[in-house]
Amino acid sequence: MGSERGADGTAAGEQAERWNGPTGDAWVEAQDMVDALFAPLEKLIVDAVPAGQGGQVLDVGCGTGGTTVAVARRLGPGGRCVGVDISEPMVKAARARAERAGVRASFVRADAQDHVFEPAAFDAVVSRFGVMFFPDPVRAFTNLRRAAKEDAVLRFVVWRDLTENPFMTTAERAAAPLMPNLPKRVPDAPGQFALADADRVRGLLEESGWAGVGIRPVDAACVMPESELVPYFSRFGPVGIALRDTDPATRGRVVESVRAAFSPFVHGAEVRFTAACWQIDAGASGG
């Protein structure tokens, strides 16, 4: 990840191919589980927006629309939340979710790094795990700054260092002896831990025109049913991607080995772990 390129030869193309293929489909299939798992972090995003005061909010990397719908509810009938995501299957699922919820939310299938948003249109820009995939973060955050009003706020949640998130790397560590070609994590490359370095994030945002950057650690208690554990690690992350092209015998050995490695996180019918994240806030004023 990070050194790969899409069919058009670009890192952005690689992201588009990834999220519009099986990876995007997997997130759609697992949307209820994922939303329940990261509910504590959704609350952090929603709390960035004043309740019932309307306005327009941009949700970056909105995925299947869980946070978008929650923010739209928070805004009330006088507001609107616009979700943007590069994945067509996820945006399609998000539109259906918003329609079911009956909230004022709309969605754009686009790359937020380069999409031409209406200038100075948004009162807030938010994201839950949606801003770690930009090939050029300064370009992306500058583009988002242009879309924000002068008094707008920015809030996003990203993962802290992988050493603080052992749950997230358990599968690849356990599978490595059986899958020696698993891609290596590249520090600062687009991906789950791209924004783990707080000092780097502060610099990226300030270079992009955001001001008053505040960064605080958040440790969120996450829970999923034990019955979802194997589907989770066999669909997501480096192991999930690699398993798509693995022969059945090897797949069986990998699943058995990885499931055993997750035992410390299993408590009866539940899987519990701590998501070690950063909550990052900034303002558009002074940009």
C-alpha positions as CSV (number, residue, x, y, z in Angstrom):
1,M,0.0,0.0,0.0
2,G,1.3,3.4,-0.9
3,S,3.7,2.2,-3.6
4,E,0.9,0.7,-5.7
5,R,-0.7,2.5,-8.6
6,G,-4.0,2.2,-10.3
7,A,-4.6,1.5,-14.0
8,D,-4.0,5.2,-14.7
9,G,-0.6,5.0,-13.1
10,T,-1.5,7.2,-10.1
11,A,-1.8,6.6,-6.3
12,A,-5.3,8.3,-6.5
13,G,-6.2,5.7,-9.2
14,E,-5.1,2.9,-6.9
15,Q,-7.4,4.3,-4.2
16,A,-10.3,4.5,-6.6
17,E,-9.8,0.9,-7.8
18,R,-9.6,-0.4,-4.3
19,W,-12.7,1.3,-2.9
20,N,-14.8,0.7,-6.0
21,G,-14.0,-3.0,-6.0
22,P,-14.3,-5.8,-3.4
23,T,-13.1,-3.6,-0.6
24,G,-16.0,-1.2,-1.0
25,D,-18.4,-4.1,-1.3
26,A,-17.1,-5.6,1.9
27,W,-17.7,-2.4,3.8
28,V,-21.3,-2.2,2.5
29,E,-21.9,-5.8,3.6
30,A,-20.6,-5.1,7.0
31,Q,-22.0,-1.6,7.5
32,D,-24.2,-2.4,10.5
33,M,-21.4,-4.2,12.4
34,V,-18.9,-1.4,11.6
35,D,-21.3,1.4,12.7
36,A,-22.0,-0.4,16.0
37,L,-18.3,-1.1,16.5
38,F,-17.2,2.6,16.1
39,A,-20.3,4.2,17.7
40,P,-18.2,5.9,20.4
41,L,-16.2,7.6,17.7
42,E,-19.3,8.7,15.8
43,K,-20.4,10.6,18.9
44,L,-17.2,12.6,18.9
45,I,-17.9,13.6,15.3
46,V,-21.5,14.5,16.0
47,D,-20.6,16.5,19.0
48,A,-18.6,18.9,16.9
49,V,-21.8,20.3,15.4
50,P,-24.3,22.4,17.5
51,A,-27.6,20.7,17.9
52,G,-30.7,22.0,16.1
53,Q,-29.0,25.1,14.6
54,G,-29.0,24.1,11.0
55,G,-26.1,24.8,8.7
56,Q,-24.3,22.7,6.2
57,V,-21.6,20.1,7.1
58,L,-19.3,18.2,4.9
59,D,-18.5,14.5,5.9
60,V,-15.3,13.4,4.2
61,G,-14.8,9.7,3.4
62,C,-18.4,9.2,4.5
63,G,-18.5,5.5,3.6
64,T,-21.9,4.0,3.9
65,G,-23.2,7.2,5.5
66,G,-23.5,6.4,9.2
67,T,-21.9,9.6,10.4
68,T,-23.5,11.6,7.7
69,V,-27.0,10.6,8.8
70,A,-26.1,11.1,12.5
71,V,-24.8,14.6,11.8
72,A,-27.9,15.5,9.7
73,R,-30.1,14.5,12.6
74,R,-28.0,16.7,14.9
75,L,-28.4,19.7,12.6
76,G,-32.2,19.4,12.5
77,P,-34.5,20.2,9.6
78,G,-32.8,23.5,8.9
79,G,-29.5,21.9,8.1
80,R,-27.9,19.5,5.6
81,C,-25.0,17.1,5.7
82,V,-23.2,16.3,2.5
83,G,-21.2,13.1,2.4
84,V,-18.3,12.6,-0.1
85,D,-16.6,9.3,-0.8
86,I,-14.6,7.8,-3.6
87,S,-16.5,4.5,-3.5
88,E,-19.6,4.2,-5.6
89,P,-21.0,1.1,-3.8
90,M,-20.6,2.8,-0.5
91,V,-22.2,6.0,-1.7
92,K,-25.1,4.0,-3.1
93,A,-25.6,2.4,0.3
94,A,-25.3,5.8,2.0
95,R,-28.1,7.3,-0.2
96,A,-30.4,4.4,0.6
97,R,-29.6,4.7,4.4
98,A,-30.4,8.5,4.3
99,E,-33.6,7.9,2.5
100,R,-34.7,5.3,5.1
101,A,-33.8,7.7,7.9
102,G,-35.7,10.6,6.3
103,V,-32.9,13.1,7.0
104,R,-31.5,16.0,5.0
105,A,-28.4,14.3,3.7
106,S,-26.9,14.1,0.2
107,F,-23.9,12.3,-1.2
108,V,-21.2,13.0,-3.8
109,R,-19.2,10.2,-5.4
110,A,-15.8,12.0,-5.8
111,D,-12.2,12.2,-4.6
112,A,-12.3,14.9,-1.9
113,Q,-8.7,15.7,-2.7
114,D,-9.6,17.2,-6.0
115,H,-13.3,17.6,-6.2
116,V,-14.5,21.2,-6.9
117,F,-16.7,21.9,-3.9
118,E,-18.7,25.2,-3.7
119,P,-16.3,27.7,-2.2
120,A,-16.9,28.7,1.4
121,A,-20.1,26.6,1.6
122,F,-19.7,24.5,4.8
123,D,-20.0,25.5,8.5
124,A,-18.0,22.4,9.5
125,V,-15.9,19.7,7.9
126,V,-15.9,16.3,9.7
127,S,-14.6,12.8,9.2
128,R,-14.4,9.5,11.0
129,F,-11.5,7.5,9.6
130,G,-12.0,9.1,6.1
131,V,-9.0,11.3,5.6
132,M,-6.0,8.9,5.9
133,F,-6.1,7.8,2.2
134,F,-5.1,11.0,0.4
135,P,-1.9,10.6,-1.8
136,D,-1.3,14.3,-1.3
137,P,-2.7,15.4,2.2
138,V,-1.7,19.1,1.8
139,R,-3.6,19.3,-1.5
140,A,-6.6,17.5,0.0
141,F,-6.8,19.6,3.2
142,T,-6.2,22.8,1.2
143,N,-9.2,21.8,-1.0
144,L,-11.3,21.2,2.1
145,R,-10.3,24.5,3.5
146,R,-11.5,26.3,0.4
147,A,-14.9,24.6,0.8
148,A,-15.2,25.9,4.4
149,K,-16.6,29.2,5.6
150,E,-14.3,31.6,7.3
151,D,-15.6,30.6,10.8
152,A,-15.9,26.9,10.0
153,V,-14.5,24.1,12.2
154,L,-12.7,21.0,11.2
155,R,-12.9,17.8,13.3
156,F,-11.7,14.4,12.3
157,V,-10.8,11.1,14.1
158,V,-7.8,9.0,12.9
159,W,-5.8,6.1,14.3
160,R,-2.8,6.7,16.5
161,D,0.3,4.6,15.9
162,L,0.0,0.9,15.0
163,T,2.0,-0.1,18.1
164,E,-0.9,1.4,20.2
165,N,-3.5,-0.6,18.2
166,P,-2.5,-4.2,18.5
167,F,-5.9,-5.4,17.6
168,M,-5.6,-3.8,14.1
169,T,-2.4,-5.7,13.3
170,T,-3.1,-9.0,14.9
171,A,-4.3,-10.7,11.7
172,E,-1.3,-9.8,9.6
173,R,1.2,-10.7,12.3
174,A,-0.5,-14.1,12.7
175,A,-0.9,-14.7,9.0
176,A,2.6,-13.7,8.0
177,P,4.2,-17.1,8.3
178,L,1.6,-18.5,6.0
179,M,1.4,-15.5,3.7
180,P,4.9,-14.2,3.2
181,N,3.9,-11.8,0.5
182,L,1.6,-9.7,2.7
183,P,2.3,-6.0,2.0
184,K,4.4,-4.2,4.5
185,R,3.0,-1.1,6.4
186,V,4.8,2.0,5.1
187,P,4.9,4.9,7.6
188,D,3.0,8.0,6.4
189,A,1.8,6.2,3.2
190,P,-1.9,6.5,2.4
191,G,-3.8,4.0,4.6
192,Q,-5.1,3.3,8.1
193,F,-2.1,4.8,10.0
194,A,-1.2,7.5,7.6
195,L,-2.0,10.3,10.1
196,A,-0.7,8.6,13.2
197,D,2.2,11.2,13.7
198,A,0.5,14.1,15.5
199,D,3.3,16.5,14.8
200,R,3.1,15.7,11.1
201,V,-0.6,16.2,11.1
202,R,-0.3,19.6,12.7
203,G,2.2,20.6,10.0
204,L,0.0,19.3,7.2
205,L,-3.0,21.2,8.5
206,E,-1.2,24.5,9.1
207,E,0.4,24.2,5.6
208,S,-3.1,23.7,4.2
209,G,-4.4,26.9,5.8
210,W,-6.1,25.6,8.9
211,A,-5.5,27.4,12.2
212,G,-5.7,26.7,15.9
213,V,-4.9,23.0,15.5
214,G,-5.8,20.9,18.6
215,I,-4.9,17.3,18.9
216,R,-5.9,15.1,21.8
217,P,-5.7,11.3,22.3
218,V,-8.9,9.3,22.5
219,D,-9.1,5.7,23.7
220,A,-12.5,4.2,22.7
221,A,-13.8,0.9,24.0
222,C,-15.0,-1.1,21.0
223,V,-17.1,-4.2,21.1
224,M,-18.3,-6.6,18.4
225,P,-20.1,-10.0,18.6
226,E,-17.6,-12.9,18.6
227,S,-19.6,-14.3,15.7
228,E,-18.4,-11.4,13.5
229,L,-14.7,-11.9,14.2
230,V,-13.8,-14.3,11.4
231,P,-15.9,-12.4,8.8
232,Y,-14.2,-9.2,10.0
233,F,-10.6,-10.3,9.6
234,S,-11.2,-12.3,6.5
235,R,-12.7,-9.4,4.6
236,F,-10.8,-6.3,5.8
237,G,-7.2,-5.2,6.0
238,P,-4.1,-6.7,4.3
239,V,-5.1,-10.3,5.3
240,G,-8.7,-9.9,4.0
241,I,-7.5,-8.5,0.7
242,A,-4.9,-11.3,0.3
243,L,-7.4,-14.0,1.2
244,R,-9.4,-13.2,-1.9
245,D,-6.8,-14.8,-4.1
246,T,-5.8,-17.6,-1.7
247,D,-6.4,-21.3,-2.4
248,P,-9.0,-23.0,0.0
249,A,-6.5,-25.1,1.9
250,T,-4.2,-22.1,2.7
251,R,-7.2,-20.0,3.5
252,G,-8.4,-22.5,6.0
253,R,-5.0,-22.6,7.7
254,V,-4.7,-18.8,7.8
255,V,-8.2,-18.4,9.3
256,E,-7.5,-21.0,12.0
257,S,-4.1,-19.3,12.9
258,V,-5.5,-15.8,12.9
259,R,-8.6,-16.7,14.9
260,A,-6.4,-18.2,17.6
261,A,-4.2,-15.1,17.7
262,F,-7.3,-13.0,18.5
263,S,-8.1,-15.1,21.6
264,P,-6.9,-12.4,24.1
265,F,-9.6,-10.1,22.8
266,V,-12.4,-12.6,23.0
267,H,-14.5,-12.5,26.2
268,G,-17.4,-15.0,25.9
269,A,-19.7,-13.8,23.2
270,E,-17.9,-10.5,22.7
271,V,-14.7,-9.2,21.2
272,R,-13.4,-6.2,23.0
273,F,-10.5,-3.9,22.1
274,T,-9.4,-0.3,22.5
275,A,-9.2,2.0,19.5
276,A,-6.3,4.4,20.1
277,C,-7.1,7.5,18.1
278,W,-6.5,11.2,17.7
279,Q,-9.3,13.7,17.8
280,I,-8.1,16.6,15.7
281,D,-9.7,20.0,15.7
282,A,-8.9,23.1,13.7
283,G,-10.6,26.3,12.4
284,A,-10.7,27.9,9.0
285,S,-10.2,31.4,10.4
286,G,-6.8,32.8,9.7
287,G,-6.3,30.5,6.7
